[in-house]
Every structure is written in C-alpha cells, then in structure tokens.
Amino acid sequence: MDFVKPKKIFIVDDDTMLTEALTDYLTRKVQHQVSCYHTGEECLKHISENPDVVILDFYLNTVQKDAANGLEILQTIKKHYPNTHVIMLSSQERYAVAMQTIQKGAEQYVIKDENAFEKIAQMINEM
C-alpha cells in the first residue's frame, strides 16, 4: 500500500453542503488538513498559509455583485503563488470553459458529478 502524505487543502465553494461532504471525503482515509471558504475573498485572506492544493468553484459568488468569480480568484492565486496547485470544480460542462481555466493556470478541471470527489482525491494523492 502506497503512503500518501497529508496535504494542506483549501476548498472554495459557496455550497456549504458540498464543502462539508468533500471535507469528510478527503479526511476519511488520509488526514488532509482542509480549510473551507465560501468566497474567493475569504480564500485570498488566508492564501499566505501556502496550501498545497486549492479546490476552486468556477461559478463562485455569482449572487454577490462585487465579488470575484472563480476564474478571477484562480488568476490571483497563480500570479502570487504560482506553485499552488489549483483544481477547478464546476457544474459547467463546456469544453471552452475547461480550457480557459487550464490556460489561466488550473492543473485540472473537474465536473461536479457523482465521481467528482473520487477524481479530486486521486489527483491530490498524485500531487
């Protein structure tokens, strides 16, 4: 059995149920240190803690008028912390959207489906 080193992970999504479920999934087998933020601005306040991985919702903060969306937060993270791995998470299935996030610096793009948590855990374990 391979040893997986626990990582510091930020989950940034405005869906509280999703962040709780994903946190539970990521900490069940491997004791990853997970912090959850419901806005991109909250995440950026703590980004100096140098997470290994940020799981970032593409449609973040669509309700708040002045809040940054997931793509803007991705660009800010990669500009100031280029070594931080970012996995974009979205219900958006358009190829162009996925490619845009990869071009802006995301390592992976995961569609929110029944296999999303498993895919994310596997990606994190391989980083």
Secondary structure as the mmCIF struct_conf table of DSSP 4:
data_model
#
loop_
_struct_conf.conf_type_id
_struct_conf.id
_struct_conf.beg_label_comp_id
_struct_conf.beg_label_asym_id
_struct_conf.beg_label_seq_id
_struct_conf.end_label_comp_id
_struct_conf.end_label_asym_id
_struct_conf.end_label_seq_id
STRN STRN1 LYS A 8 VAL A 12
BEND BEND1 ASP A 14 ASP A 14
HELX_RH_AL_P HELX_RH_AL_P1 THR A 16 ARG A 28
BEND BEND2 LYS A 29 VAL A 30
STRN STRN2 GLN A 33 TYR A 37
BEND BEND3 HIS A 38 THR A 39
HELX_RH_AL_P HELX_RH_AL_P2 GLY A 40 HIS A 46
HELX_RH_3T_P HELX_RH_3T_P1 ILE A 47 GLU A 49
BEND BEND4 ASP A 52 ASP A 52
STRN STRN3 VAL A 53 ASP A 57
TURN_TY1_P TURN_TY1_P1 PHE A 58 ASN A 61
BEND BEND5 THR A 62 ALA A 67
HELX_RH_AL_P HELX_RH_AL_P3 GLY A 70 HIS A 80
TURN_TY1_P TURN_TY1_P2 PRO A 82 ASN A 83
BEND BEND6 THR A 84 THR A 84
STRN STRN4 HIS A 85 SER A 90
BEND BEND7 SER A 91 SER A 91
HELX_RH_AL_P HELX_RH_AL_P4 TYR A 95 GLN A 103
TURN_TY1_P TURN_TY1_P3 LYS A 104 GLY A 105
BEND BEND8 GLU A 107 GLU A 107
STRN STRN5 GLN A 108 ILE A 111
BEND BEND9 ASP A 113 ASP A 113
TURN_TY1_P TURN_TY1_P4 GLU A 114 ASN A 115
HELX_RH_AL_P HELX_RH_AL_P5 ALA A 116 GLU A 126
#
